[in-house]
Amino acid sequence: MTDPLLPGDPAELGGYRLLGRLGQGGMGAVYLGRDAGGRLVAVKMIRPEYADDTEFRGRFRSEVNRARQVPPFCTAEVLDADPDHPTPYLVVEYVDGPSLAQVIAEHGPLTGGSLHSVAVGVATALAAIHGAGVIHRDLKPANVLFALGTPKVIDFGIARAFEATSQHTRTDQMVGTVAYMAPERFDTDHRGVVGPAADVFAWGAVVAYAGTGRTPFRADSAAATAARILTQPPELSGLPEPLRRVVARTLAKDPVERPTAHELLDLLLDLGTDERTELIRPELLEVATAAQRTHRILRGGPRPGRTRRLVLAGAAVLVLAVAGLVTAQVLPRLGLATTVQTGATDGAGPVPAPSWQRAAGGPAIVDRLDRPGQWRDTRTDADGRCVFSEGRLEARTGMSPVYRCEGPPESFTGDQAVTVDAAILTPGACAVIWFRAAGARAYLVSVCETEVRLGVDTEDGVTGEVKAPLTGTELGGARPVEVVVQDEQATVSVAGAALLTTRLDQESLAAGRVTFGVIDDVISGDARAAFAHAEVVKL
């Protein structure tokens, strides 16, 4: 629900036109906005009193940078932020749907597959959030929204900046809703060491509320609720088994006794066979079991080969399957349509997500490529240019048949993964990924209309190319391209299909930068390729 702007509200903020108010919180107001391309977004404007706090701006900048690393698995994607604006602001994906709190208030507690899918969806979001080194700190039903039935967690990643500032100014102030706060949140002497386990506790309280319509430590006042959280067991009657056992574990008083977010996801997917079959369709069971098994391998098993590269693909399908389940069981109760858009396809189903798993703490570059950032405009170069057009980075040749965009300076060595959505815009053009680029030398992957090539780029041209045929190319159509390097062996995949693998044998190219560009295979003088949603990680 959107309310009209108030007389003192700005009409525009950072290039976003503000259309109305979505809400008001401790940090500031949240507005419905529209970007230059017409996309609806949620714009959170920080309260003016925090704008003059230099320490707050620094913490806000740090937390936003972390939040931008969170993959959009059941989370609202962070799109933009400006910590240095006169009134700092944050822009996130606009989720046009009811909150879990609204669903329960209007339709009562969830049951069966609807309840279980919400539990899995929110646990998936926490796994993504914690995997990026972020703690939510304010998980509650109002922060779980449904977009076409898919549960999405919002408002993560920036509460810490506000809470730290509040501690300096008001000792009785902290971020969160008491009914969903872990016991350690009330320890004012150690509030700074609150970790991911507090979010897991909040997950338990949220799922208990979703399944019963009440919070597990409900009392007549906030103080009495806090006292119950600190001293009493949770009230979970009415919550079905076996989910009740999982929720009880997450509500342990001692954070050490709670599962991690990834362990929680395992618990949810590791129920008895009959119970799982009742709650989840067979096709979802197959994907969920694969995701669970490969995650266990990553946590400490022997170094796998091809099995390891299935992890994120399995997780992505799990998220899509959960979305379908929520759509089938929750939305009909809300009287809404049940069509789920799962992304672009080539006629054979959803495009798979990248198949590598990001290493915790490893170097990473994440850029939507929808505006200048880590990649920049080069509009005045006679050899070619790179411009941002229609929400993506477009590379164009000019006097030279090859043009490389100016990318980030970070250097990657050893095992690494690059993924980007690439589109060929003109006949005879090839979309190109350079990796381990050191000066004029680099490995390059060329995605052309009828083939994929991987070779070594030198001052004298490309040498040692290996090639594989490519079908289904449509001019202007974007497909995910993935380059995974493991044990000095590079594998190139397009739209989830591994097309070629080769050894990397250039000792001088052990490390280097990553960037994108275009090759004019037919020397037309105007070859163009486009890129979006880039990620580069060290594995």
C-alpha positions in Angstrom: 0.0 0.0 0.0 1.4 3.4 -1.0 0.5 6.6 0.8 0.7 10.1 -0.8 3.8 12.2 -0.3 3.7 14.5 2.7 4.2 18.3 2.2 7.9 18.1 3.4 8.8 15.1 1.3 11.2 15.5 -1.7 9.8 14.9 -5.2 13.2 13.5 -6.3 16.2 11.9 -4.7 19.4 11.0 -6.5 17.8 10.9 -9.9 14.8 8.8 -8.7 11.3 10.3 -8.9 9.4 9.7 -5.7 5.8 8.6 -6.2 4.5 8.0 -2.7 5.3 6.7 0.7 5.8 3.0 1.4 6.5 3.4 5.1 8.3 5.1 7.9 10.9 3.5 10.3 13.6 4.3 12.8 16.2 5.0 10.1 14.0 7.1 7.9 11.2 7.1 5.3 10.8 4.6 2.5 9.4 5.8 -0.8 8.1 4.2 -4.0 10.3 5.6 -6.7 10.9 5.3 -10.4 14.3 5.2 -12.0 15.3 6.9 -15.3 14.4 3.7 -17.2 10.9 3.6 -15.7 11.5 0.8 -13.2 9.8 0.9 -9.9 12.1 0.8 -6.9 12.0 1.3 -3.1 14.1 4.3 -1.9 15.0 4.5 1.7 16.0 8.0 2.8 18.0 8.2 6.0 16.8 10.7 8.7 18.4 14.1 8.4 19.8 13.9 12.0 22.1 11.1 10.9 23.4 12.9 7.9 25.7 15.1 9.9 27.3 12.0 11.7 30.5 11.2 10.0 30.9 7.9 11.8 27.3 6.9 10.7 28.1 7.7 7.1 31.2 5.5 7.3 29.3 2.6 8.8 26.4 3.1 6.4 28.8 3.0 3.4 30.5 -0.2 4.8 27.2 -2.0 5.4 25.8 -1.0 2.0 28.8 -2.4 0.3 28.3 -5.7 2.1 24.6 -5.8 1.3 25.3 -5.4 -2.4 27.2 -8.7 -2.3 24.1 -10.6 -1.3 22.9 -12.8 -4.1 19.2 -12.3 -4.9 18.0 -15.7 -3.6 14.7 -14.9 -1.9 16.0 -11.4 -1.1 15.2 -8.0 -2.4 18.2 -6.9 -4.5 20.2 -3.8 -3.4 20.3 -1.7 -6.6 22.0 1.6 -5.6 23.1 3.8 -2.7 24.7 7.2 -2.0 26.2 7.5 1.4 27.7 10.9 0.5 24.4 12.5 -0.6 23.2 15.4 1.7 20.6 12.9 2.9 22.1 9.4 2.4 19.8 6.9 0.7 19.5 3.3 -0.4 17.6 1.9 -3.4 16.4 -1.7 -3.5 14.2 -3.8 -5.7 10.5 -3.0 -5.2 8.6 -6.1 -4.2 5.0 -5.6 -5.2 3.2 -7.9 -2.9 1.8 -8.4 0.6 4.0 -9.0 3.6 3.8 -12.2 5.6 2.2 -10.1 8.4 -0.5 -8.9 6.1 -1.2 -12.5 4.8 -1.6 -13.8 8.3 -3.7 -10.9 9.5 -6.1 -11.3 6.5 -6.1 -15.1 6.0 -4.9 -16.6 9.2 -2.0 -19.0 9.8 -0.4 -20.9 7.0 -0.5 -24.7 6.9 1.1 -27.6 5.0 3.1 -26.8 2.0 2.5 -23.1 2.2 4.0 -22.9 5.7 6.9 -25.2 4.8 7.8 -23.3 1.7 7.9 -20.0 3.6 10.2 -21.6 6.1 12.5 -22.8 3.3 12.3 -19.5 1.4 13.3 -17.4 4.5 16.0 -19.9 5.4 17.4 -19.6 1.9 17.4 -15.8 2.2 19.3 -16.0 5.5 21.9 -18.4 3.9 22.5 -15.9 1.1 22.7 -13.0 3.5 25.0 -14.7 6.0 27.1 -16.1 3.1 27.9 -12.5 2.1 29.0 -11.6 5.7 25.8 -9.6 6.5 23.5 -9.9 9.5 19.9 -8.8 9.1 19.1 -7.8 12.7 15.5 -7.0 12.1 13.9 -10.1 10.5 10.2 -10.1 11.2 6.9 -10.9 9.3 6.7 -7.3 7.9 10.1 -7.8 6.3 9.0 -10.9 4.4 7.2 -10.0 1.2 5.6 -12.1 -1.5 6.3 -11.2 -5.2 4.2 -13.5 -7.4 4.2 -15.9 -4.5 8.0 -15.9 -4.0 9.0 -15.1 -0.4 11.6 -12.3 -0.4 13.3 -10.9 2.7 13.9 -7.1 2.7 15.6 -4.5 4.9 18.8 -6.5 5.5 22.3 -5.1 5.8 22.1 -1.6 7.1 20.6 -1.9 10.6 24.0 -2.2 12.2 25.0 1.3 11.1 21.9 2.7 12.8 22.1 0.6 15.9 25.7 1.6 16.5 24.8 5.3 16.2 21.8 4.9 18.5 24.0 3.2 21.1 26.2 6.3 21.3 23.2 8.6 21.7 20.4 6.7 23.4 21.3 3.7 25.5 17.7 2.4 25.4 17.5 2.3 21.6 18.3 -0.6 19.3 17.1 -1.9 16.0 14.6 -4.7 16.0 11.1 -5.8 17.1 11.2 -7.3 20.6 9.1 -10.3 19.8 11.7 -11.5 17.3 14.8 -10.6 19.2 17.2 -13.3 20.4 18.2 -13.3 24.2 21.7 -12.0 23.4 20.1 -8.9 21.8 19.1 -7.7 25.3 22.7 -7.9 26.7 23.7 -4.3 26.4 27.2 -5.0 27.5 27.8 -7.4 24.5 25.4 -6.1 21.9 28.3 -5.5 19.5 29.1 -9.2 19.2 25.6 -10.2 18.2 26.0 -12.6 15.2 24.1 -14.6 12.6 22.6 -16.8 15.3 20.3 -13.9 16.3 18.8 -14.0 12.8 18.3 -17.7 13.1 16.4 -17.1 16.3 14.3 -14.5 14.5 13.6 -17.1 11.8 12.1 -19.4 14.4 9.9 -16.7 15.8 8.8 -15.7 12.3 7.9 -19.3 11.3 6.1 -19.9 14.6 4.0 -16.8 13.9 3.4 -17.9 10.3 2.1 -21.3 11.5 0.1 -20.2 14.6 -0.7 -16.5 14.2 1.1 -15.6 17.4 4.7 -15.1 18.4 6.3 -17.8 20.6 7.0 -15.5 23.6 3.9 -13.3 23.4 3.1 -11.2 26.5 1.1 -8.1 27.4 4.0 -5.7 27.0 7.4 -5.4 25.3 9.2 -5.7 28.7 7.2 -8.8 29.6 7.9 -10.3 26.1 11.6 -9.7 26.6 11.5 -11.3 30.0 9.8 -14.4 28.5 12.5 -14.6 25.8 15.2 -14.5 28.4 13.7 -17.0 30.9 10.8 -19.1 29.4 10.5 -21.8 26.7 8.7 -20.9 23.5 5.0 -21.6 23.1 4.8 -23.6 20.0 1.5 -25.4 20.3 -0.4 -25.6 17.1 2.8 -25.7 15.0 2.9 -29.0 13.1 5.6 -31.6 13.5 8.3 -32.0 12.3 8.6 -28.3 11.6 8.0 -27.7 15.3 11.2 -29.5 16.3 13.2 -27.4 13.9 11.7 -24.2 15.1 12.4 -25.2 18.7 16.1 -25.7 17.9 16.4 -22.2 16.4 14.8 -20.7 19.6 17.5 -22.0 21.9 18.6 -19.5 24.5 22.3 -20.1 23.9 23.2 -19.0 20.4 25.8 -21.8 20.2 23.0 -24.4 20.3 21.2 -23.0 17.3 21.9 -24.2 13.8 23.5 -22.0 11.2 21.4 -20.8 8.3 22.9 -23.4 6.0 22.4 -26.1 8.7 18.8 -24.9 9.1 18.2 -25.3 5.4 19.6 -28.9 5.7 17.2 -29.6 8.6 14.2 -28.3 6.6 15.1 -30.5 3.6 16.0 -33.6 5.7 12.6 -34.5 7.1 11.2 -38.0 6.9 10.4 -39.3 3.4 6.7 -39.5 3.9 6.5 -36.0 5.4 8.6 -34.5 2.7 6.5 -36.1 0.0 3.4 -34.7 1.5 4.8 -31.2 1.6 6.9 -30.9 -1.5 6.3 -32.1 -5.1 8.7 -34.9 -6.3 10.5 -32.7 -8.8 11.3 -30.2 -6.0 12.5 -33.1 -3.8 15.0 -34.2 -6.4 16.5 -30.7 -6.7 16.4 -30.0 -2.9 18.2 -33.3 -2.2 20.9 -32.5 -4.7 21.5 -29.0 -3.3 21.7 -30.5 0.2 24.2 -33.2 -0.8 26.5 -30.8 -2.7 26.4 -28.3 0.1 27.6 -30.9 2.5 30.5 -31.7 0.2 31.6 -28.0 0.2 31.5 -27.9 4.0 34.3 -30.2 4.5 34.3 -33.3 2.3 36.9 -34.3 -0.3 37.5 -31.8 -3.1 35.0 -32.8 -5.8 35.2 -32.5 -9.5 32.0 -32.0 -11.5 29.8 -32.5 -8.5 31.0 -29.3 -6.9 29.9 -27.2 -9.8 26.3 -28.3 -9.4 25.8 -26.5 -6.1 24.5 -23.1 -7.1 22.6 -24.5 -10.1 20.8 -26.8 -7.7 20.1 -24.0 -5.2 18.7 -21.8 -8.0 16.3 -24.5 -9.1 15.3 -25.0 -5.5 14.4 -21.3 -5.1 12.4 -21.5 -8.3 10.6 -24.7 -7.1 9.9 -23.1 -3.8 8.5 -20.1 -5.6 6.2 -22.4 -7.6 5.0 -24.1 -4.4 4.2 -20.8 -2.7 2.4 -19.7 -5.8 0.3 -22.9 -6.0 -0.7 -22.9 -2.3 -0.6 -19.4 -1.0 -1.7 -17.1 -3.8 -5.0 -18.9 -4.5 -5.9 -18.1 -0.9 -5.1 -14.5 -1.6 -7.3 -14.4 -4.7 -4.3 -13.5 -6.9 -3.1 -14.9 -10.3 -0.7 -17.8 -10.2 1.6 -17.1 -13.1 5.3 -17.2 -12.2 7.9 -15.7 -14.5 11.2 -17.6 -14.1 13.4 -15.6 -16.5 14.4 -15.7 -20.1 14.6 -19.0 -21.9 15.7 -20.4 -25.2 12.5 -22.5 -25.4 13.8 -25.3 -23.2 13.0 -24.0 -19.7 14.5 -21.5 -17.3 18.0 -20.3 -17.9 20.2 -21.9 -15.2 22.1 -19.8 -12.6 25.9 -19.9 -12.5 27.1 -23.3 -11.4 30.0 -22.2 -9.1 29.7 -21.6 -5.4 31.2 -18.3 -4.0 33.9 -18.9 -1.5 33.2 -17.2 1.9 35.5 -14.2 2.3 37.1 -14.6 -1.2 37.6 -11.6 -3.4 34.5 -10.7 -5.4 33.3 -8.2 -8.0 29.5 -7.8 -8.4 28.1 -5.3 -10.9 24.7 -5.1 -12.6 26.4 -3.2 -15.5 23.3 -1.0 -15.7 25.2 2.3 -15.1 28.8 3.5 -14.7 30.5 1.9 -11.7 33.3 -0.6 -11.7 33.1 -0.5 -15.5 33.1 2.9 -17.1 32.1 4.8 -20.2 34.7 5.3 -22.9 32.8 7.5 -25.4 35.7 9.4 -27.0 38.0 6.6 -28.1 38.4 6.3 -31.9 39.2 2.6 -31.7 35.7 1.9 -30.1 33.7 2.7 -27.1 31.8 1.3 -24.2 28.5 2.9 -23.2 25.7 2.2 -20.8 22.5 1.8 -22.8 19.1 0.2 -22.0 20.3 -1.0 -18.6 23.4 -2.8 -19.8 27.0 -2.2 -20.8 27.4 -2.1 -24.6 30.8 -2.5 -26.3 31.3 -1.2 -29.9 34.2 -1.4 -32.3 35.4 1.6 -34.3 38.8 2.0 -36.0 39.9 -1.2 -34.3 38.2 -4.6 -34.9 38.7 -5.4 -31.2 37.7 -3.3 -28.3 38.1 -4.0 -24.6 36.1 -2.0 -22.0 37.8 -0.4 -19.0 37.0 -2.6 -16.0 37.9 -2.9 -12.3 41.6 -3.0 -11.3 41.3 -6.1 -9.0 43.5 -9.0 -10.0 42.5 -12.6 -9.6 44.7 -15.6 -9.4 44.2 -19.4 -9.0 40.7 -20.9 -9.1 38.1 -18.3 -10.1 34.7 -17.9 -11.8 33.3 -15.3 -14.1 29.7 -15.1 -15.1 27.9 -12.5 -17.2 24.8 -12.2 -19.3 26.1 -11.6 -22.9 24.3 -10.6 -26.0 25.5 -10.3 -29.6 23.9 -7.2 -31.2 25.2 -7.2 -34.8 26.0 -9.9 -37.3 29.6 -11.1 -37.2 30.2 -9.7 -33.7 31.6 -11.8 -30.8 31.0 -10.9 -27.1 34.3 -11.3 -25.4 35.5 -12.0 -21.8 39.1 -11.4 -21.0 40.5 -12.9 -17.8 43.9 -13.0 -16.2 44.6 -9.9 -18.2 48.1 -8.6 -17.6 48.9 -5.7 -19.9 48.3 -6.6 -23.5 48.2 -10.4 -22.7 45.2 -12.3 -21.4 43.1 -15.3 -21.9 40.0 -14.5 -23.8 36.7 -16.3 -24.4 34.8 -15.2 -27.6 31.1 -16.0 -27.8 30.2 -15.7 -31.4 27.0 -16.5 -33.4 28.0 -20.1 -34.3 30.9 -21.0 -32.0 32.7 -20.4 -28.7 36.4 -19.9 -28.6 39.0 -19.8 -25.9 42.6 -18.7 -26.6 45.5 -16.4 -25.6 45.4 -12.7 -26.5 48.8 -11.3 -27.4 50.1 -8.1 -29.0 50.4 -10.1 -32.3 46.9 -11.6 -32.2 45.1 -14.6 -30.6 47.0 -17.9 -30.4 46.2 -21.4 -29.4 42.4 -21.1 -29.7 40.2 -24.1 -29.1 36.6 -23.9 -30.4 33.2 -25.5 -29.9 30.0 -25.1 -31.9 27.2 -22.9 -30.5 23.5 -23.0 -31.5 20.4 -21.0 -30.7 22.0 -17.6 -31.0 19.6 -14.7 -31.6 20.8 -11.2 -32.1 20.0 -9.1 -29.1 19.2 -12.2 -26.9 21.2 -12.4 -23.7 22.4 -15.7 -22.4 24.5 -16.4 -19.2 28.1 -17.1 -20.0 30.3 -18.7 -17.4 34.0 -19.3 -17.2 35.2 -21.5 -14.3 38.9 -22.0 -13.6 39.8 -24.9 -11.3 43.3 -26.5 -11.1 44.5 -24.5 -14.1 41.7 -25.9 -16.2 39.1 -23.6 -17.7 35.5 -24.6 -18.6 33.3 -22.4 -20.6 29.5 -22.8 -20.4 26.7 -20.9 -22.2 23.1 -21.0 -20.8 24.2 -23.8 -18.4 25.7 -26.1 -21.0 29.5 -26.8 -20.7 30.8 -26.3 -24.3 34.6 -26.6 -24.0 37.4 -27.3 -21.5 41.1 -26.6 -21.9 44.3 -26.4 -19.8 45.7 -23.0 -19.1 49.4 -23.3 -19.8 50.7 -19.8 -20.0 53.0 -19.3 -17.0 53.0 -15.5 -17.5 49.2 -15.4 -17.1 48.9 -16.8 -13.6 47.0 -13.7 -12.4 45.2 -10.7 -13.9 42.1 -8.6 -14.3 38.7 -9.4 -15.8 36.8 -7.3 -18.3 34.5 -7.5 -21.3 34.4 -6.3 -24.9 33.7 -7.1 -28.5 35.4 -8.5 -31.6 34.4 -7.7 -35.1 34.8 -11.0 -36.9 33.7 -9.6 -40.3 35.4 -6.2 -40.1 32.2 -4.3 -40.5 33.5 -1.3 -38.5 30.4 -1.4 -36.2 30.4 -4.7 -34.2 28.4 -4.5 -31.0 27.9 -6.7 -27.9 26.2 -6.1 -24.6 26.7 -7.4 -21.0 24.7 -7.4 -17.8 24.8 -8.9 -14.3 28.6 -9.6 -14.0 30.1 -11.5 -11.1 33.8 -12.4 -10.6 34.9 -14.4 -7.6 38.0 -16.2 -6.3 37.0 -19.8 -5.6 
